[in-house]
Amino acid sequence: MARTVIDVDDEALAEAARHLGTSTKKDTVNAALREIIDRRRRAAAIARMRELVADGEIDFSAFDEGWGTGASTAA
């Protein structure tokens, strides 16, 4: 892991720590970096899924029968 010296907005860091549940600056910065990476990956996956649906490669109509009817699949 690289050691880097940066100026950080203390208020933003404190708010991020509250949201992320971290207690150190290092943990907060690393968790924030992982969070943005994860968000971008999820957004890309959703975009790809939408493309597959639009291209007809995925058909969710088989799932429509139980959705919205109050039916539960939980045992």
PDB file with one MODEL, atoms N, CA, C and O in Angstrom:
MODEL        1
ATOM      1  N   MET A   1       0.856  -1.174   0.000  1.00  0.00           N
ATOM      2  CA  MET A   1       0.000   0.000   0.000  1.00  0.00           C
ATOM      3  C   MET A   1       0.896   1.229   0.000  1.00  0.00           C
ATOM      4  O   MET A   1       1.872   1.300   0.746  1.00  0.00           O
ATOM      5  N   ALA A   2       0.556   2.189  -0.839  1.00  0.00           N
ATOM      6  CA  ALA A   2       1.340   3.422  -0.947  1.00  0.00           C
ATOM      7  C   ALA A   2       0.976   4.391   0.165  1.00  0.00           C
ATOM      8  O   ALA A   2      -0.162   4.427   0.634  1.00  0.00           O
ATOM      9  N   ARG A   3       1.942   5.158   0.567  1.00  0.00           N
ATOM     10  CA  ARG A   3       1.717   6.202   1.563  1.00  0.00           C
ATOM     11  C   ARG A   3       1.690   7.526   0.809  1.00  0.00           C
ATOM     12  O   ARG A   3       2.624   7.848   0.075  1.00  0.00           O
ATOM     13  N   THR A   4       0.604   8.299   0.993  1.00  0.00           N
ATOM     14  CA  THR A   4       0.420   9.549   0.277  1.00  0.00           C
ATOM     15  C   THR A   4      -0.017  10.632   1.250  1.00  0.00           C
ATOM     16  O   THR A   4      -0.857  10.396   2.119  1.00  0.00           O
ATOM     17  N   VAL A   5       0.549  11.804   1.102  1.00  0.00           N
ATOM     18  CA  VAL A   5       0.165  12.940   1.928  1.00  0.00           C
ATOM     19  C   VAL A   5      -0.734  13.838   1.086  1.00  0.00           C
ATOM     20  O   VAL A   5      -0.346  14.286   0.007  1.00  0.00           O
ATOM     21  N   ILE A   6      -1.951  14.097   1.596  1.00  0.00           N
ATOM     22  CA  ILE A   6      -2.906  14.946   0.883  1.00  0.00           C
ATOM     23  C   ILE A   6      -3.627  15.854   1.864  1.00  0.00           C
ATOM     24  O   ILE A   6      -3.717  15.561   3.056  1.00  0.00           O
ATOM     25  N   ASP A   7      -4.140  16.961   1.342  1.00  0.00           N
ATOM     26  CA  ASP A   7      -5.010  17.824   2.130  1.00  0.00           C
ATOM     27  C   ASP A   7      -6.429  17.308   1.955  1.00  0.00           C
ATOM     28  O   ASP A   7      -6.881  17.079   0.833  1.00  0.00           O
ATOM     29  N   VAL A   8      -7.126  17.126   3.067  1.00  0.00           N
ATOM     30  CA  VAL A   8      -8.474  16.564   3.039  1.00  0.00           C
ATOM     31  C   VAL A   8      -9.434  17.524   3.730  1.00  0.00           C
ATOM     32  O   VAL A   8      -9.109  18.117   4.758  1.00  0.00           O
ATOM     33  N   ASP A   9     -10.606  17.667   3.156  1.00  0.00           N
ATOM     34  CA  ASP A   9     -11.670  18.466   3.757  1.00  0.00           C
ATOM     35  C   ASP A   9     -12.131  17.749   5.029  1.00  0.00           C
ATOM     36  O   ASP A   9     -12.757  16.692   4.948  1.00  0.00           O
ATOM     37  N   ASP A  10     -11.829  18.306   6.186  1.00  0.00           N
ATOM     38  CA  ASP A  10     -12.128  17.651   7.463  1.00  0.00           C
ATOM     39  C   ASP A  10     -13.617  17.401   7.664  1.00  0.00           C
ATOM     40  O   ASP A  10     -14.007  16.353   8.178  1.00  0.00           O
ATOM     41  N   GLU A  11     -14.451  18.355   7.262  1.00  0.00           N
ATOM     42  CA  GLU A  11     -15.898  18.172   7.431  1.00  0.00           C
ATOM     43  C   GLU A  11     -16.410  17.052   6.532  1.00  0.00           C
ATOM     44  O   GLU A  11     -17.223  16.236   6.965  1.00  0.00           O
ATOM     45  N   ALA A  12     -15.948  17.005   5.303  1.00  0.00           N
ATOM     46  CA  ALA A  12     -16.360  15.946   4.384  1.00  0.00           C
ATOM     47  C   ALA A  12     -15.864  14.594   4.886  1.00  0.00           C
ATOM     48  O   ALA A  12     -16.580  13.596   4.800  1.00  0.00           O
ATOM     49  N   LEU A  13     -14.656  14.561   5.404  1.00  0.00           N
ATOM     50  CA  LEU A  13     -14.105  13.320   5.936  1.00  0.00           C
ATOM     51  C   LEU A  13     -14.918  12.829   7.129  1.00  0.00           C
ATOM     52  O   LEU A  13     -15.206  11.637   7.240  1.00  0.00           O
ATOM     53  N   ALA A  14     -15.283  13.741   8.014  1.00  0.00           N
ATOM     54  CA  ALA A  14     -16.081  13.369   9.183  1.00  0.00           C
ATOM     55  C   ALA A  14     -17.463  12.858   8.768  1.00  0.00           C
ATOM     56  O   ALA A  14     -17.957  11.876   9.323  1.00  0.00           O
ATOM     57  N   GLU A  15     -18.079  13.520   7.802  1.00  0.00           N
ATOM     58  CA  GLU A  15     -19.394  13.064   7.335  1.00  0.00           C
ATOM     59  C   GLU A  15     -19.286  11.701   6.654  1.00  0.00           C
ATOM     60  O   GLU A  15     -20.130  10.829   6.860  1.00  0.00           O
ATOM     61  N   ALA A  16     -18.253  11.526   5.851  1.00  0.00           N
ATOM     62  CA  ALA A  16     -18.042  10.235   5.192  1.00  0.00           C
ATOM     63  C   ALA A  16     -17.835   9.141   6.234  1.00  0.00           C
ATOM     64  O   ALA A  16     -18.363   8.038   6.090  1.00  0.00           O
ATOM     65  N   ALA A  17     -17.081   9.434   7.269  1.00  0.00           N
ATOM     66  CA  ALA A  17     -16.847   8.451   8.333  1.00  0.00           C
ATOM     67  C   ALA A  17     -18.157   8.056   9.005  1.00  0.00           C
ATOM     68  O   ALA A  17     -18.361   6.885   9.324  1.00  0.00           O
ATOM     69  N   ARG A  18     -19.041   9.021   9.222  1.00  0.00           N
ATOM     70  CA  ARG A  18     -20.348   8.713   9.819  1.00  0.00           C
ATOM     71  C   ARG A  18     -21.152   7.796   8.909  1.00  0.00           C
ATOM     72  O   ARG A  18     -21.746   6.821   9.370  1.00  0.00           O
ATOM     73  N   HIS A  19     -21.169   8.107   7.626  1.00  0.00           N
ATOM     74  CA  HIS A  19     -21.932   7.298   6.676  1.00  0.00           C
ATOM     75  C   HIS A  19     -21.332   5.900   6.506  1.00  0.00           C
ATOM     76  O   HIS A  19     -22.060   4.918   6.363  1.00  0.00           O
ATOM     77  N   LEU A  20     -20.014   5.823   6.524  1.00  0.00           N
ATOM     78  CA  LEU A  20     -19.335   4.554   6.279  1.00  0.00           C
ATOM     79  C   LEU A  20     -19.106   3.733   7.543  1.00  0.00           C
ATOM     80  O   LEU A  20     -18.778   2.549   7.474  1.00  0.00           O
ATOM     81  N   GLY A  21     -19.281   4.371   8.692  1.00  0.00           N
ATOM     82  CA  GLY A  21     -19.070   3.669   9.956  1.00  0.00           C
ATOM     83  C   GLY A  21     -17.599   3.407  10.253  1.00  0.00           C
ATOM     84  O   GLY A  21     -17.259   2.431  10.921  1.00  0.00           O
ATOM     85  N   THR A  22     -16.739   4.271   9.762  1.00  0.00           N
ATOM     86  CA  THR A  22     -15.304   4.122   9.994  1.00  0.00           C
ATOM     87  C   THR A  22     -14.856   5.056  11.111  1.00  0.00           C
ATOM     88  O   THR A  22     -15.538   6.026  11.444  1.00  0.00           O
ATOM     89  N   SER A  23     -13.687   4.740  11.685  1.00  0.00           N
ATOM     90  CA  SER A  23     -13.234   5.556  12.808  1.00  0.00           C
ATOM     91  C   SER A  23     -11.892   6.235  12.575  1.00  0.00           C
ATOM     92  O   SER A  23     -11.519   7.132  13.330  1.00  0.00           O
ATOM     93  N   THR A  24     -11.161   5.826  11.547  1.00  0.00           N
ATOM     94  CA  THR A  24      -9.870   6.468  11.277  1.00  0.00           C
ATOM     95  C   THR A  24      -9.914   7.117   9.897  1.00  0.00           C
ATOM     96  O   THR A  24     -10.726   6.749   9.047  1.00  0.00           O
ATOM     97  N   LYS A  25      -9.033   8.081   9.695  1.00  0.00           N
ATOM     98  CA  LYS A  25      -8.944   8.741   8.389  1.00  0.00           C
ATOM     99  C   LYS A  25      -8.586   7.730   7.306  1.00  0.00           C
ATOM    100  O   LYS A  25      -9.178   7.720   6.226  1.00  0.00           O
ATOM    101  N   LYS A  26      -7.618   6.889   7.608  1.00  0.00           N
ATOM    102  CA  LYS A  26      -7.182   5.877   6.646  1.00  0.00           C
ATOM    103  C   LYS A  26      -8.345   4.962   6.253  1.00  0.00           C
ATOM    104  O   LYS A  26      -8.581   4.727   5.068  1.00  0.00           O
ATOM    105  N   ASP A  27      -9.062   4.452   7.242  1.00  0.00           N
ATOM    106  CA  ASP A  27     -10.188   3.559   6.953  1.00  0.00           C
ATOM    107  C   ASP A  27     -11.283   4.278   6.173  1.00  0.00           C
ATOM    108  O   ASP A  27     -11.904   3.695   5.284  1.00  0.00           O
ATOM    109  N   THR A  28     -11.516   5.540   6.505  1.00  0.00           N
ATOM    110  CA  THR A  28     -12.552   6.305   5.819  1.00  0.00           C
ATOM    111  C   THR A  28     -12.196   6.523   4.353  1.00  0.00           C
ATOM    112  O   THR A  28     -13.030   6.318   3.471  1.00  0.00           O
ATOM    113  N   VAL A  29     -10.962   6.935   4.094  1.00  0.00           N
ATOM    114  CA  VAL A  29     -10.541   7.167   2.709  1.00  0.00           C
ATOM    115  C   VAL A  29     -10.588   5.864   1.922  1.00  0.00           C
ATOM    116  O   VAL A  29     -11.097   5.844   0.802  1.00  0.00           O
ATOM    117  N   ASN A  30     -10.072   4.782   2.480  1.00  0.00           N
ATOM    118  CA  ASN A  30     -10.078   3.507   1.773  1.00  0.00           C
ATOM    119  C   ASN A  30     -11.494   2.993   1.545  1.00  0.00           C
ATOM    120  O   ASN A  30     -11.790   2.463   0.474  1.00  0.00           O
ATOM    121  N   ALA A  31     -12.377   3.140   2.536  1.00  0.00           N
ATOM    122  CA  ALA A  31     -13.764   2.711   2.364  1.00  0.00           C
ATOM    123  C   ALA A  31     -14.466   3.555   1.303  1.00  0.00           C
ATOM    124  O   ALA A  31     -15.255   3.036   0.513  1.00  0.00           O
ATOM    125  N   ALA A  32     -14.178   4.857   1.285  1.00  0.00           N
ATOM    126  CA  ALA A  32     -14.790   5.735   0.277  1.00  0.00           C
ATOM    127  C   ALA A  32     -14.315   5.365  -1.126  1.00  0.00           C
ATOM    128  O   ALA A  32     -15.105   5.377  -2.070  1.00  0.00           O
ATOM    129  N   LEU A  33     -13.051   5.042  -1.267  1.00  0.00           N
ATOM    130  CA  LEU A  33     -12.527   4.621  -2.567  1.00  0.00           C
ATOM    131  C   LEU A  33     -13.197   3.324  -3.023  1.00  0.00           C
ATOM    132  O   LEU A  33     -13.603   3.203  -4.179  1.00  0.00           O
ATOM    133  N   ARG A  34     -13.308   2.359  -2.113  1.00  0.00           N
ATOM    134  CA  ARG A  34     -13.971   1.094  -2.466  1.00  0.00           C
ATOM    135  C   ARG A  34     -15.435   1.326  -2.814  1.00  0.00           C
ATOM    136  O   ARG A  34     -15.965   0.703  -3.734  1.00  0.00           O
ATOM    137  N   GLU A  35     -16.090   2.226  -2.078  1.00  0.00           N
ATOM    138  CA  GLU A  35     -17.509   2.525  -2.321  1.00  0.00           C
ATOM    139  C   GLU A  35     -17.730   3.070  -3.731  1.00  0.00           C
ATOM    140  O   GLU A  35     -18.650   2.634  -4.423  1.00  0.00           O
ATOM    141  N   ILE A  36     -16.908   4.006  -4.159  1.00  0.00           N
ATOM    142  CA  ILE A  36     -17.088   4.584  -5.500  1.00  0.00           C
ATOM    143  C   ILE A  36     -16.786   3.556  -6.579  1.00  0.00           C
ATOM    144  O   ILE A  36     -17.453   3.525  -7.613  1.00  0.00           O
ATOM    145  N   ILE A  37     -15.791   2.723  -6.347  1.00  0.00           N
ATOM    146  CA  ILE A  37     -15.493   1.658  -7.312  1.00  0.00           C
ATOM    147  C   ILE A  37     -16.673   0.702  -7.417  1.00  0.00           C
ATOM    148  O   ILE A  37     -17.094   0.349  -8.519  1.00  0.00           O
ATOM    149  N   ASP A  38     -17.207   0.284  -6.275  1.00  0.00           N
ATOM    150  CA  ASP A  38     -18.363  -0.626  -6.267  1.00  0.00           C
ATOM    151  C   ASP A  38     -19.575   0.000  -6.944  1.00  0.00           C
ATOM    152  O   ASP A  38     -20.275  -0.665  -7.707  1.00  0.00           O
ATOM    153  N   ARG A  39     -19.825   1.274  -6.669  1.00  0.00           N
ATOM    154  CA  ARG A  39     -20.970   1.954  -7.298  1.00  0.00           C
ATOM    155  C   ARG A  39     -20.826   1.990  -8.815  1.00  0.00           C
ATOM    156  O   ARG A  39     -21.789   1.733  -9.537  1.00  0.00           O
ATOM    157  N   ARG A  40     -19.634   2.307  -9.298  1.00  0.00           N
ATOM    158  CA  ARG A  40     -19.407   2.358 -10.746  1.00  0.00           C
ATOM    159  C   ARG A  40     -19.573   0.976 -11.375  1.00  0.00           C
ATOM    160  O   ARG A  40     -20.142   0.846 -12.458  1.00  0.00           O
ATOM    161  N   ARG A  41     -19.074  -0.052 -10.692  1.00  0.00           N
ATOM    162  CA  ARG A  41     -19.232  -1.418 -11.215  1.00  0.00           C
ATOM    163  C   ARG A  41     -20.699  -1.818 -11.274  1.00  0.00           C
ATOM    164  O   ARG A  41     -21.142  -2.417 -12.254  1.00  0.00           O
ATOM    165  N   ARG A  42     -21.454  -1.489 -10.226  1.00  0.00           N
ATOM    166  CA  ARG A  42     -22.891  -1.811 -10.225  1.00  0.00           C
ATOM    167  C   ARG A  42     -23.612  -1.054 -11.331  1.00  0.00           C
ATOM    168  O   ARG A  42     -24.464  -1.620 -12.016  1.00  0.00           O
ATOM    169  N   ALA A  43     -23.279   0.218 -11.510  1.00  0.00           N
ATOM    170  CA  ALA A  43     -23.913   1.014 -12.571  1.00  0.00           C
ATOM    171  C   ALA A  43     -23.607   0.421 -13.940  1.00  0.00           C
ATOM    172  O   ALA A  43     -24.483   0.366 -14.802  1.00  0.00           O
ATOM    173  N   ALA A  44     -22.366  -0.023 -14.144  1.00  0.00           N
ATOM    174  CA  ALA A  44     -22.001  -0.639 -15.417  1.00  0.00           C
ATOM    175  C   ALA A  44     -22.752  -1.951 -15.618  1.00  0.00           C
ATOM    176  O   ALA A  44     -23.184  -2.254 -16.730  1.00  0.00           O
ATOM    177  N   ALA A  45     -22.909  -2.726 -14.556  1.00  0.00           N
ATOM    178  CA  ALA A  45     -23.636  -3.993 -14.656  1.00  0.00           C
ATOM    179  C   ALA A  45     -25.104  -3.752 -14.984  1.00  0.00           C
ATOM    180  O   ALA A  45     -25.692  -4.480 -15.784  1.00  0.00           O
ATOM    181  N   ILE A  46     -25.692  -2.740 -14.374  1.00  0.00           N
ATOM    182  CA  ILE A  46     -27.096  -2.404 -14.662  1.00  0.00           C
ATOM    183  C   ILE A  46     -27.244  -1.940 -16.102  1.00  0.00           C
ATOM    184  O   ILE A  46     -28.195  -2.319 -16.785  1.00  0.00           O
ATOM    185  N   ALA A  47     -26.311  -1.124 -16.564  1.00  0.00           N
ATOM    186  CA  ALA A  47     -26.356  -0.658 -17.954  1.00  0.00           C
ATOM    187  C   ALA A  47     -26.254  -1.836 -18.912  1.00  0.00           C
ATOM    188  O   ALA A  47     -26.965  -1.891 -19.915  1.00  0.00           O
ATOM    189  N   ARG A  48     -25.371  -2.775 -18.603  1.00  0.00           N
ATOM    190  CA  ARG A  48     -25.226  -3.958 -19.459  1.00  0.00           C
ATOM    191  C   ARG A  48     -26.500  -4.799 -19.429  1.00  0.00           C
ATOM    192  O   ARG A  48     -26.930  -5.298 -20.469  1.00  0.00           O
ATOM    193  N   MET A  49     -27.104  -4.962 -18.263  1.00  0.00           N
ATOM    194  CA  MET A  49     -28.349  -5.717 -18.147  1.00  0.00           C
ATOM    195  C   MET A  49     -29.449  -5.057 -18.975  1.00  0.00           C
ATOM    196  O   MET A  49     -30.212  -5.741 -19.658  1.00  0.00           O
ATOM    197  N   ARG A  50     -29.528  -3.736 -18.914  1.00  0.00           N
ATOM    198  CA  ARG A  50     -30.526  -3.023 -19.715  1.00  0.00           C
ATOM    199  C   ARG A  50     -30.307  -3.250 -21.206  1.00  0.00           C
ATOM    200  O   ARG A  50     -31.262  -3.421 -21.964  1.00  0.00           O
ATOM    201  N   GLU A  51     -29.033  -3.250 -21.622  1.00  0.00           N
ATOM    202  CA  GLU A  51     -28.721  -3.523 -23.031  1.00  0.00           C
ATOM    203  C   GLU A  51     -29.174  -4.923 -23.427  1.00  0.00           C
ATOM    204  O   GLU A  51     -29.753  -5.113 -24.496  1.00  0.00           O
ATOM    205  N   LEU A  52     -28.910  -5.902 -22.564  1.00  0.00           N
ATOM    206  CA  LEU A  52     -29.309  -7.278 -22.852  1.00  0.00           C
ATOM    207  C   LEU A  52     -30.817  -7.410 -22.956  1.00  0.00           C
ATOM    208  O   LEU A  52     -31.323  -8.120 -23.825  1.00  0.00           O
ATOM    209  N   VAL A  53     -31.538  -6.727 -22.072  1.00  0.00           N
ATOM    210  CA  VAL A  53     -33.001  -6.752 -22.121  1.00  0.00           C
ATOM    211  C   VAL A  53     -33.489  -6.071 -23.398  1.00  0.00           C
ATOM    212  O   VAL A  53     -34.371  -6.591 -24.081  1.00  0.00           O
ATOM    213  N   ALA A  54     -32.917  -4.910 -23.721  1.00  0.00           N
ATOM    214  CA  ALA A  54     -33.325  -4.173 -24.915  1.00  0.00           C
ATOM    215  C   ALA A  54     -33.045  -4.971 -26.180  1.00  0.00           C
ATOM    216  O   ALA A  54     -33.794  -4.875 -27.153  1.00  0.00           O
ATOM    217  N   ASP A  55     -31.977  -5.754 -26.175  1.00  0.00           N
ATOM    218  CA  ASP A  55     -31.621  -6.573 -27.335  1.00  0.00           C
ATOM    219  C   ASP A  55     -32.388  -7.892 -27.379  1.00  0.00           C
ATOM    220  O   ASP A  55     -32.227  -8.679 -28.312  1.00  0.00           O
ATOM    221  N   GLY A  56     -33.226  -8.132 -26.360  1.00  0.00           N
ATOM    222  CA  GLY A  56     -34.013  -9.360 -26.323  1.00  0.00           C
ATOM    223  C   GLY A  56     -33.242 -10.576 -25.856  1.00  0.00           C
ATOM    224  O   GLY A  56     -33.732 -11.699 -25.972  1.00  0.00           O
ATOM    225  N   GLU A  57     -32.056 -10.374 -25.334  1.00  0.00           N
ATOM    226  CA  GLU A  57     -31.254 -11.496 -24.869  1.00  0.00           C
ATOM    227  C   GLU A  57     -31.697 -11.993 -23.494  1.00  0.00           C
ATOM    228  O   GLU A  57     -31.399 -13.124 -23.111  1.00  0.00           O
ATOM    229  N   ILE A  58     -32.401 -11.152 -22.764  1.00  0.00           N
ATOM    230  CA  ILE A  58     -32.961 -11.527 -21.473  1.00  0.00           C
ATOM    231  C   ILE A  58     -34.439 -11.177 -21.506  1.00  0.00           C
ATOM    232  O   ILE A  58     -34.824 -10.084 -21.922  1.00  0.00           O
ATOM    233  N   ASP A  59     -35.267 -12.124 -21.058  1.00  0.00           N
ATOM    234  CA  ASP A  59     -36.712 -11.918 -21.048  1.00  0.00           C
ATOM    235  C   ASP A  59     -37.230 -12.155 -19.633  1.00  0.00           C
ATOM    236  O   ASP A  59     -37.215 -13.282 -19.138  1.00  0.00           O
ATOM    237  N   PHE A  60     -37.683 -11.099 -18.995  1.00  0.00           N
ATOM    238  CA  PHE A  60     -38.182 -11.198 -17.631  1.00  0.00           C
ATOM    239  C   PHE A  60     -39.663 -11.548 -17.556  1.00  0.00           C
ATOM    240  O   PHE A  60     -40.215 -11.613 -16.458  1.00  0.00           O
ATOM    241  N   SER A  61     -40.309 -11.769 -18.663  1.00  0.00           N
ATOM    242  CA  SER A  61     -41.754 -12.010 -18.641  1.00  0.00           C
ATOM    243  C   SER A  61     -42.122 -13.252 -17.838  1.00  0.00           C
ATOM    244  O   SER A  61     -43.227 -13.319 -17.300  1.00  0.00           O
ATOM    245  N   ALA A  62     -41.237 -14.229 -17.741  1.00  0.00           N
ATOM    246  CA  ALA A  62     -41.523 -15.432 -16.958  1.00  0.00           C
ATOM    247  C   ALA A  62     -41.664 -15.106 -15.477  1.00  0.00           C
ATOM    248  O   ALA A  62     -42.337 -15.828 -14.741  1.00  0.00           O
ATOM    249  N   PHE A  63     -41.038 -14.033 -15.043  1.00  0.00           N
ATOM    250  CA  PHE A  63     -41.113 -13.642 -13.647  1.00  0.00           C
ATOM    251  C   PHE A  63     -42.342 -12.794 -13.350  1.00  0.00           C
ATOM    252  O   PHE A  63     -42.732 -12.664 -12.189  1.00  0.00           O
ATOM    253  N   ASP A  64     -42.944 -12.229 -14.348  1.00  0.00           N
ATOM    254  CA  ASP A  64     -44.058 -11.302 -14.165  1.00  0.00           C
ATOM    255  C   ASP A  64     -45.265 -11.938 -13.494  1.00  0.00           C
ATOM    256  O   ASP A  64     -46.023 -11.237 -12.824  1.00  0.00           O
ATOM    257  N   GLU A  65     -45.467 -13.220 -13.646  1.00  0.00           N
ATOM    258  CA  GLU A  65     -46.658 -13.874 -13.124  1.00  0.00           C
ATOM    259  C   GLU A  65     -46.816 -13.702 -11.623  1.00  0.00           C
ATOM    260  O   GLU A  65     -47.934 -13.486 -11.156  1.00  0.00           O
ATOM    261  N   GLY A  66     -45.740 -13.787 -10.848  1.00  0.00           N
ATOM    262  CA  GLY A  66     -45.834 -13.683  -9.398  1.00  0.00           C
ATOM    263  C   GLY A  66     -45.617 -12.292  -8.857  1.00  0.00           C
ATOM    264  O   GLY A  66     -45.916 -12.028  -7.693  1.00  0.00           O
ATOM    265  N   TRP A  67     -45.106 -11.400  -9.675  1.00  0.00           N
ATOM    266  CA  TRP A  67     -44.785 -10.059  -9.203  1.00  0.00           C
ATOM    267  C   TRP A  67     -46.029  -9.199  -9.135  1.00  0.00           C
ATOM    268  O   TRP A  67     -46.872  -9.223 -10.032  1.00  0.00           O
ATOM    269  N   GLY A  68     -46.128  -8.450  -8.072  1.00  0.00           N
ATOM    270  CA  GLY A  68     -47.218  -7.494  -7.955  1.00  0.00           C
ATOM    271  C   GLY A  68     -48.539  -8.123  -7.545  1.00  0.00           C
ATOM    272  O   GLY A  68     -49.552  -7.428  -7.470  1.00  0.00           O
ATOM    273  N   THR A  69     -48.550  -9.411  -7.280  1.00  0.00           N
ATOM    274  CA  THR A  69     -49.797 -10.079  -6.910  1.00  0.00           C
ATOM    275  C   THR A  69     -49.875 -10.359  -5.430  1.00  0.00           C
ATOM    276  O   THR A  69     -50.862 -10.906  -4.939  1.00  0.00           O
ATOM    277  N   GLY A  70     -48.813  -9.974  -4.711  1.00  0.00           N
ATOM    278  CA  GLY A  70     -48.785 -10.248  -3.285  1.00  0.00           C
ATOM    279  C   GLY A  70     -48.241 -11.636  -2.990  1.00  0.00           C
ATOM    280  O   GLY A  70     -48.091 -12.009  -1.826  1.00  0.00           O
ATOM    281  N   ALA A  71     -47.944 -12.400  -4.028  1.00  0.00           N
ATOM    282  CA  ALA A  71     -47.410 -13.737  -3.838  1.00  0.00           C
ATOM    283  C   ALA A  71     -45.995 -13.637  -3.298  1.00  0.00           C
ATOM    284  O   ALA A  71     -45.231 -12.751  -3.679  1.00  0.00           O
ATOM    285  N   SER A  72     -45.662 -14.543  -2.418  1.00  0.00           N
ATOM    286  CA  SER A  72     -44.328 -14.538  -1.824  1.00  0.00           C
ATOM    287  C   SER A  72     -43.637 -15.851  -2.154  1.00  0.00           C
ATOM    288  O   SER A  72     -44.255 -16.915  -2.173  1.00  0.00           O
ATOM    289  N   THR A  73     -42.332 -15.747  -2.415  1.00  0.00           N
ATOM    290  CA  THR A  73     -41.559 -16.950  -2.683  1.00  0.00           C
ATOM    291  C   THR A  73     -40.839 -17.418  -1.432  1.00  0.00           C
ATOM    292  O   THR A  73     -40.151 -18.438  -1.458  1.00  0.00           O
ATOM    293  N   ALA A  74     -40.988 -16.678  -0.325  1.00  0.00           N
ATOM    294  CA  ALA A  74     -40.314 -17.051   0.919  1.00  0.00           C
ATOM    295  C   ALA A  74     -41.027 -18.239   1.548  1.00  0.00           C
ATOM    296  O   ALA A  74     -42.253 -18.343   1.513  1.00  0.00           O
ATOM    297  N   ALA A  75     -40.236 -19.119   2.118  1.00  0.00           N
ATOM    298  CA  ALA A  75     -40.817 -20.317   2.763  1.00  0.00           C
ATOM    299  C   ALA A  75     -41.018 -20.072   4.222  1.00  0.00           C
ATOM    300  O   ALA A  75     -41.494 -20.954   4.937  1.00  0.00           O
TER     301      ALA A  75
ENDMDL
END
